[in-house]
Amino acid sequence: MDIPCEAFDSPQGKFTIQGDIMLGQGASSQVHLATAKSSGVQYAVKIITKLRLTERGRSNLARELSIHARLSELESTTICNMCSVEDNNYHYFVFLEYLPGGDLVSYIEKKGRLPEEEAAYIFRKVSESIAFIHSNGIVHRDIKAENFLLSFNEDGDVDMVKLTDFGLAASLTDEKVFSTPCGSPCYT
């Protein structure tokens, strides 16, 4: 992916993107740290290379962005809300809430066994995230620890757990029956 290693402005000039700070990577995207110029608030920006998207990939991205935008309009405290979408000739830029604590699986691997009280709090927040999207007619279809992001309070305790990555999400209707196998292979 041809993302500059230095800081650069987003296409609409609203954000500065830190090309040298990569938070994550997927098959056709990278996630970098970005800062809103007007407020100084940090965001995660998912940068998707247009040339790597097939027709099906473009359709899936449109579905993902539509679902994520619909959920984000509700300003939930249980998901990483999408804040803005920009694009240029080569990339889409999807700006999301930034949670500096990383993902849940990395936290568990680093910390090891969690105290029961902390595990119960995290489980409650995970359940609230899933209940929120289901109550709004959305199924995620890729629930795993890697798709829950964390932040911590001043004492180092987990204070936020939010669901992210709506790439496989779909709207649920009474008539719809899902038959396509999906999810992460090691979890399905």
N, C-alpha and C positions, 0 to 999 in steps of 0.2 A: 504494500500500500504506500502511496506516495504522499505521506503526511510530513510536512516540514518538522524538523527537530526543534526549531525555535518557536517562539510565540508568534501567532498571526491572528488577524481579525477574522471574525465570521463574515460570511457573504453580505449580510445586512449591516455589519459593523457594530452590532449590539454587544458582542462578546469578544474577549481576547481568549484564544485557545492556546493552551500550553502543549505544543507539539512534543515536547520532551518528557511530559508526564503522562504515561499511558497507564490507565486504570484497569484495562482489560482488552481482550481481543477475541473476535469470532472469525468465522470463515470469510465473511465479506465486510467486516467492520472492525473498527478500533474504538475504544472508549478513552477519552482524554479529559483532563481537568480544564475547565473554562471559568472565566470570571466575567460577570456582567459589568460593563463599563459604567453604567449609571449608578449602581448600588455597591459594587465590590463583592456581591454575593457569589459564592462558588457554585458551579454546576458540573455535572458529568455530561459530556457531549459524545454521543454515539455517532461516529463518522462512517457512513456507508458509501462504498465505491459503486457508482452507478454502472460502470462497465462490467462489474462482476455479477450483476443481477440479471437473471434470466427473466423471461416474460412472467413465469410463475413466481419468481422472486419479487418482482415489482408488485404483482397482485398481492402476495403475502405481506409485503411491507405496507401497502396501502391499507390492508385489513388491520395490521398491527397498530399503525398510527391512528386509524379511526377509532379503534377500541380504546387505545391508551388515552387519546384526547377526550373521549366521552367519559371515561373514569376520572380523568384529571380535572374535568370541569366541576366535579363534586368536591374537590380539594380534600380528599381523604387523608387521614394521618396513617393509613395502613398500607399505602402503595407509594412508590417513587413517582411522584407526579411529573408529567411531561409539561415543560414550560414553553417551549418554542420549537419550531421546525423551520430550517432554512435550507437552501440548496444553491449550488452553482452548476456549471457544466459537467463537473466530474463527481461531485459528492452530495449526499444528503447529510444534514447536521441536525441531530435530534437532541435537544437540550433537556436534561432531566435533573430532578433534585439530586444533590450530592450528599451522600452519607459517608463520612470519612472513616468509618470503622471497618470497611471491607465487607466481605460476605460471611454468612453464618458458618459455612463449612470450614473456612480458613480460621475463624475464631475458635471453633471446636477443636480443630487440629492443633492450634497453638496452645490453647488452654488445657486441653484434655478433659477430664471429667468435670462437669459443671455442677456446682452446688444445686440441690433440689429447688431452692427458691428461685434461683436464676433460670434454671431450665423450665420451671413452671411459667415464669414471666414470659420467656421467649415463646414457649408453646402457645400461651394465650394470645400473644401478638400475631403469631403465624395463623392461628385459627381465626382471629378477627380479620386478617387480610383476606383469607379465603371466603369467609362469610360475606365480606363487603362486596367482592366481585360477583359472587353467586347471587347476592340479593339484587344486583344490577344486571343480571342476565348474561354474565360472562363466565366462561370456563377457561382456566389458564392452560391446562394440558401439559405443563412442564414444571410441576411443583417439585422443588428440590432445594436443599440447603444453600446451594450456590446462587439461587434466585431470591434470597432474602438478604437485604443489606442492613447494616447496623450503624448506630452512632452511640456514643458513650457520654455520660455526664462528667462533671469535674472530678468525681470520686472514682472514675474508671468503670462505673457500672453501666450495663446496657440500658439505654433509655429510649431507643427507637429500633423497631424491627419493621422493615418495609419490603413488600413484594415488588419485584421488577421483572423485566424481560417478558413482554407480552407477544413475542414472536409466533407462538403457537396458539395463542388465545383465540377464542371464537365466541360469537354470540349464541346464546342458547334460546331456542324457541320451543314451544310445545310440540311442533311438528318435526323438529330436527332430531335425527338420530346420528350420532357420530360413529363412523365405521373406519376412519383412517387411523392406522396405528401412528402414534406420534409420542414425542417426549425424548428424553436423553436415553440412548441405548442401554447404558449401565443401570438405569432405573426402571426400565420397562420389561 
